[in-house]
């Protein structure tokens, strides 16, 4: 049994596909010694969004409003700028509060680019985590009781589950897919590898509810109990293309009647991308402390850039659409170039994003990668986008995509090295 408030969850058994292994750090997923120098994960004071909000609550600068139905949920989402349209519902019992979770009472998850919020109707606490720029995933709980100054409690126990091969061996987040029985209990032996943008849709979302349109493509969402999985084998997609969940759960217990397919897709990319950033941060600090250089991290850099540039993304075979409000919320604060383009622009026709470069390149965590490694990444990325780097690992990145990403970053990513700017035309 878990002894921590886990935020991300669950799907069905399958072998690990070669494409999923390819984007790994060449096997470097062993747990790093995160509590030793120079990381000191447990001893360091976090500076993540939750820690900053707690400081504001303690000083009186922020006062959260208690809601009689949802407790602290609406106020926490508002304070952390987490859109309620990001709601996803998971019914597999994979949490400290597992006994409160079942297919009729799933856990709701909400997120933005660096915070994850978990809520279960009638459960005694909320489960919250954040991505700290230097530490990676940091985990908290919040008691669902009215009080003047609610306090987020940091949990060190969570890393028992949140440091593994699924998180690239660092404190982080992961999305999984598994089979459950009719009550949401995990069926032993059906757990599988982590889910991210490299995973085909057909292998995603066991243990989750999924709303949205995806055409003839299938997935494992909305399948409750072995009988549903058996029917899915002969009638793929019979629980697909669901508009809302009113036929499956009492939606009045939740902020929306949706578990949005687009939000799920963004989550899967984001969670694993943050793990890559944290792993590279840790590896760089450890390597520099031990050897004074980062020359031994070539494989890690290549894997990082492949994932950043979606080189092994599982293609869509039909358009995908979800809740329009989530797309609006996700793109609301996009950084756009002079042509109106952004790395948050969604495609959802043949792939997830219109311009295949992760929006987390703008994140605090990316900027906190130690300078020597950050500069090396930017140099390699520039060489790939300009065509100077002809490494076959990136040969599938189309020339028009390379050019668009290059131009977008030139105008929207602060403090890029001077060589990123185009040479001035000679008179």
N, C-alpha and C positions, 0 to 999 in steps of 0.2 A: 504494500500500500504506500502511496505517496505521502510525504510529510511536508508538503508545501503547496501553495496555491498555484497550480499550473495554469498557464494562460492559453497555450495552444495545444491542439489535439490531433487526431485520429483516422484510419482506412483499412482495406482488405489485403490479404496476403498475396504476394507475387514475388518473383525473383527480381534482383536488382538489374535493371537494364544497363547495357554498356554506356549509353549516353549519360546516365546519371553518375556513373563512376568517372566518366571522362572529365566532368566539370569539378571533380573533387580536387583537393590540394595534392594530387598525385599520391594519395594514401595518407597524407599527413593530417589525419583526423583524431589522433590520439590526444587524450586530455593533457593540456599544458599545465604546468605547476603554477596555477593562478594565485595561490596564496604566498608564494615565495617572491623574493626580489627578482626583477624590478617591478612586478605587477602589484602584489599585495592587495588582492581583490577585497578580502574581508576587512582588512584594516583601514583601507582608504575610505574617505568620506565621499559619497556620490555627489555629483553636481547635475544630475539628470532633471527632467521636467518635474517629477514627483518631489524630489528633494527641494527644488526651488519653490514649488507650490506650498509645501509644508512650511517653509520659512515664511512665506507670505501669510499663511494662516496664523502662525505663531505670533507674528508681529501685529496682527490685526489689519493688515493691508488687504486681505481677502477674507470674506466671510461666506461660507457655503450655506446654501438654503436647503433645509430638510424637506423632502417630499413624502407625503403620507403613504403613497403607493410604492414608489421606487427607492425610497431612502435617499442615499447620497448620490445615486447614479446620475440624475440630470445635472446636478450642480457640478459634479466632478467632470463630466463630459464638457460642460460649458467652460469651466476653468482651464481645462487642458486643451481646449479647442479640438476636441474629438467629435466628428460629426455622427449624429445618431443614425444617419443613412448608411453608415459603415456596418450596421448590425449584421452579424452572422450567428447562426444558432447551431450548437453542437450537442448531441445527446449521448455520446459515449461517456461512460463513467470513468473519467481519467483526471480526477481532481481530488484535493483534500476533502472537498465537500461532495464527494462522488455519490453519497446516498441521497442527496437532494436532486440529482440529475437523472432524468429518464426521458424517453421519447415524448412524453406529454408535458415535461417540464425541463426543456433543454437549457443549457447555459448560453447566455448572450455574450458575444464578444464584440467590442468596438475598438477602433484603432485610428491613429494618424501616423505620420512618418516616424515617430519615435516613442509612442506610448500605446499600451494595450490595456484595455479595461474589461474585466470579466464580471458578469452579474448573473445570479441565479435567483429567480423569484422565491421569496420566503427563506433564503439562506441567511445565516448569521453574519456573513461578511462578504465584501467585494474582494476580488482578486485583481491586482494591478501590477503591471511591470513597465519598465522604461528602458531605453537604450542610453546608457551613460556614454559620453563621448570617449572616455578612456577605459572604462571598466567593462563595457558590453552590457549584457542584460542584468538588471537589478530588479529584485522582486519584493513586492509589498502586499499587505492586506489592510483593509479598512473595515472596522466593525460597523455593522448596519444598526446603529443606535443613535438617537438624537443627542447631540451635545454641542456645547458652544464652540469648541475648537477641535474638530475631529482630527485624529492622528493616524497617519500612515505608518505601519510597522514594517520595517525591513526584515525579510526572512533570509537567513543564510542557508537554511535547510533546502531551499528550492534547487540549489545547484547540484544536489544529489541526482536530480533528473535532468537538469538543464545544462549539464556539462557532459557531453557524450559525442559519439561520432556524428549524431544527427545535427549537433550544433557546431561541428568542426572542432570539437574539443575545447571550446571556450564557453563561458557563461553566455547563453543566448536563447533564442526562441526557435521553435520548429513546428511544422504542421505535419500531421500524420493522417493515415487512412487505414481503417480497420473494420472488421465486421463486429456487429453486436447482436445480442439476442433481443427478444421483444421488450426487455426492460432496460436496455442500454448497457448491459454488462458485456465487457469485451470477451469475445470468443477466443480462447487460448490458441496460440499458434497462427493467428491471422494478421498480426501486426506486420507492417512493411517498412521500407525505408522512408525517409523524409519526403515530403511533397514540395516541389518548387516549380519554376516555370519550365523545367526540362521534362516534367512528368506529363504523359499524354492524359487528356481529359478523362479518357475511359478508365483510368486508374485512380482518379481523385475522389475525395469527399465521402468515403465510407464513414459513417458515424456522424455526418453533418446533414442538416437540411440545406437545400439549395433552391433558390428561386431565380427565375430569369429564363431567357430564350437562348437555345444553343442549336436549334435545327436537329438534324439526324445524329449529331454527335451524342455519345452516351457518357454517363458518369455513374458513380456509385452512391451519390447522394440520395436522400429520402428513402433509403431501403432499411426498413426496421424488421429485424428478425430473419432467420434463415429462410423462411418461406418466401420472403420478398427477394432475397438473393437468388433463390432457386428460380423464381419466376423471371427475374432479370436475365438469367442465363438463356432462357428460351424466348423471352420477349424484351430484348434490350431497350432501355429508354422508357419503359411503361410508367416510371415515376419521374420522367424528365419534363422539361419545358413547363414548369410550374409557375403560375403568376404570383400567388401568395400562399400562405400556409394555413389559411382559415379552416381547411378540411383536415389538417393534421394536428394542430395544437390550438389552445385557447390564446389567440393572438393579443387579447386585451391585457395579458400579463406582461407584454413587451412594448417597447417604444415604437416598433413598426411591425407589420405583418410579414416581413421579408427576411431572408438570409441570402444576401445578394451575391450572385455569381461573379460579378466584376470585382466586388470587394474581396471575395475569396481569392481571385487570381492575383490581385495586387498584393494581398497579404502574403501569399506563398512566395512571390518574388522578394518582397521586402524583408521578410524574416530571415531568409537565407542570405541575402545580400548583406544585411547587417552582421551576420555571423562571419562572412568573409572579411568584412572591414575589421571586426574585432580580432579575428585570427591574425590578419596581417599586422595589425597594431602590436599585438602580443609578440608575434614572431620577430618583428623588427626590434622591439625593445630587448628581448632576450638575446637575440643574435648580436646586437650592438654591444650589450653588456659583456658578452662572452668573448667576442672576436674583434669588436671595433669596426665591423663593416657588415654589409647586407648581401654580399656576393653569393652566398649559399642559398638564397631565396628565389632563384630563377623559376623553379616549378610553381611555387606559390604565387608569384607575380603573374605568370601565364594563366593559371587557373582563375585568379581573381579577375583578370581582364576578359577572359572568355565569358565569365558569368556577367560581368558589368555590361558587356556588349551583346548579350543574349545569343551567343553563337550557337548554342545547343538547345535553343528554345523549341519545345514541341509545337509544331504548327497547328493552327486551327483549320479544320476542313469545312467549316460553315461559320457564318457570322454569329457573334455572341452579343447579347444585350441584357442589361439589368435595370436597376432603378435609376431613372434619369437624375434624381437628386444626388445620388452618390457620385456620379460622373461630374456633376456640377460642383459638388463640394471638393472632390479630389483635384479638379483643375482650377479652382477658384484663386489659389495663390501661386499659380504657375509663373515661373520666370520666363518671359517671352522675348525673342529677338525682334529686330526691326521688321521682320516679315510675319510676325505673329506666331512663330513656331515655339514649341516648348517640349521638353523631355517628358512632361506629364500628358501630352496629347495621346489619347488612346486610339488604337486602330480597330481591334476587335473583329476584323474581317478574316485575316489570315494569320495574325499574330497579335500580341497584347498591345504593344506600343507602336505608334507611327514611326518614331525615331528610336532605334534600338540601342539606347544607352541608359543606364539606370538613373532615375531622378535622385537617388541617394548620393550621387556625386556632389550634390549641394549640401549634404548633411553635416552637422557638427562632427559626427564621428569620422567622416572622411577627412575633414580638415584637421582632426586631431591625430591622424596617422603621423608618426614621427617624420620630421622634415625630409630626411634623406630618402625615405621610402616614398613619401608623397611626391617629391620632385621626380623620382625615378618613374613612378606610375604615370605622371603627367607627360614625361618625355616619351615613354613608350606609347601612350595613348595618342599623342600627337603624331608620332611616326606611323602608327597604324592608320589613323584617319587621313593623313596626307598621302598614303601609299608608299612612303619611304620604307616602312617595315613590311616586308613581303612574306612574313611567316605564314605557312599554310594553315595554321590554326585559325586565322582570321580571314581566310580567302573567301568565305561565304558571305562576308559583309559587303553588300552592294556598293558600288562607287557613289551612287546618289545618296545613299544613307550615310556613308562616310563624310561626304561633303556637307550634308545638312547638319549632322552632329557637330562637326568642326565649327561651322558658322554659328550654330546656336550657343555652343560653349564659349566661343570668342566674345560674344556679346553679353552672356548671362552669368558666367562663372567668374567671381571676383578673384583678383590677384593671380591670374595665370602668368606664367613666365613670358617674357617679351617675345620669344620665338613663336608663340602661338598666334601673334598678330600678323596679318599679311604684310608682305614687303611693300613699301610705298612705290608707286609707279615712278620710273625715272622721267624727268622732264624732257 
